[in-house]
């Protein structure tokens, strides 16, 4: 499952953190392998077909005050 987030404010950042912490459970219980492949807002965007590194994304996005 590929996910693109429109906006990366408090809700999207919380969702990405939750997704990161629960990815193993989603795969083992439901066979889902979700990954955030894109994020964009009015200040910029990030995209990687293989999936974004959520820890780096949260850190970078917050440091640039985007969201």
C-alpha angles and dihedrals in degrees: 000000000000118000130195118192121212103210127003105223129131095301096048093044091050090047091051091050091049092047091050092052095045103039093103092051092049090053097044095045103034107013091244121144103188120186133175105233099171143024128180141168137155092291101050149305144248127202137175122162091212091054134272123269098248096199091054092041094053092047096047096041092050093047090054091047092234117154 
